[in-house]
């Protein structure tokens, strides 16, 4: 299994990442930070992030997918599909 699978986030997952980014968490976030965001904004715990081992970088530390990565990967896959169809 790859360490960084293709990132496809649902709308609620994108909203969480955007909220975390707006609070200053751009690449990593801790469990303590997530609990702080829950208290401050009333969000649900992002189980999709905390239970996925590919996002875990240490004890209670997680790597946040970036919205830019998600967009560029989506664009790349569309380009690849188009190139395959053109041939």
C-alpha positions as CSV (number, residue, x, y, z in Angstrom):
1,X,0.0,0.0,0.0
2,X,1.3,3.4,-0.9
3,X,2.1,5.9,1.8
4,X,0.3,8.8,0.1
5,X,-2.8,7.6,-1.7
6,X,-4.7,9.7,-4.2
7,X,-6.4,12.5,-2.2
8,X,-10.1,12.9,-2.8
9,X,-11.9,14.8,-0.1
10,X,-15.6,15.1,0.4
11,X,-17.1,18.5,0.9
12,X,-17.1,18.2,4.7
13,X,-13.5,17.1,4.7
14,X,-12.5,20.1,2.5
15,X,-14.4,22.3,5.0
16,X,-12.4,20.9,7.9
17,X,-9.0,21.4,6.0
18,X,-10.0,25.0,5.1
19,X,-11.0,25.7,8.7
20,X,-7.7,24.3,10.0
21,X,-5.8,26.3,7.4
22,X,-7.6,29.5,8.4
23,X,-6.6,28.8,12.1
24,X,-2.9,28.5,11.1
25,X,-2.6,24.7,10.7
26,X,-1.2,24.3,7.2
27,X,0.7,21.0,7.1
28,X,0.3,19.3,10.4
29,X,-2.2,19.2,13.2
30,X,-2.2,17.5,16.6
31,X,-5.1,15.8,18.5
32,X,-4.9,18.7,21.0
33,X,-5.4,21.2,18.1
34,X,-8.3,19.3,16.8
35,X,-10.0,19.3,20.2
36,X,-9.4,23.0,20.4
37,X,-11.1,23.5,17.0
38,X,-14.0,21.4,18.2
39,X,-14.5,23.7,21.2
40,X,-14.0,26.9,19.3
41,X,-16.1,26.1,16.2
42,X,-18.4,23.2,17.3
43,X,-17.2,20.8,14.6
44,X,-17.2,17.0,14.7
45,X,-14.0,15.1,15.3
46,X,-12.5,14.3,11.9
47,X,-12.4,10.5,12.2
48,X,-11.4,10.3,8.5
49,X,-8.1,12.1,9.4
50,X,-7.4,10.5,12.7
51,X,-8.1,6.9,11.8
52,X,-6.4,6.9,8.4
53,X,-2.8,5.7,9.0
54,X,-1.5,7.4,5.9
55,X,-2.2,10.8,7.5
56,X,-0.5,9.9,10.9
57,X,3.0,11.2,11.3
58,X,3.5,10.5,15.0
59,X,1.7,10.0,18.3
60,X,-1.4,12.3,18.1
61,X,0.1,14.1,15.1
62,X,-1.5,14.2,11.6
63,X,-0.5,15.5,8.2
64,X,-3.2,17.7,6.7
65,X,-3.9,17.3,3.0
66,X,-3.6,20.7,1.3
67,X,-6.4,22.0,-0.9
68,X,-3.8,22.9,-3.5
69,X,-2.6,19.3,-3.6
70,X,-6.1,18.0,-4.0
71,X,-6.9,20.5,-6.8
72,X,-3.6,19.7,-8.7
73,X,-4.1,15.9,-8.4
74,X,-7.6,16.2,-9.7
75,X,-6.4,18.3,-12.6
76,X,-3.6,15.9,-13.3
77,X,-5.9,12.9,-13.4
78,X,-8.3,14.7,-15.8
79,X,-5.3,15.6,-18.0
80,X,-4.1,12.0,-18.0
81,X,-7.6,10.7,-18.9
82,X,-7.8,13.2,-21.8
83,X,-4.3,12.3,-23.1
84,X,-5.3,8.6,-23.0
85,X,-8.5,9.2,-24.9
86,X,-6.7,11.3,-27.6
87,X,-4.3,8.5,-28.5
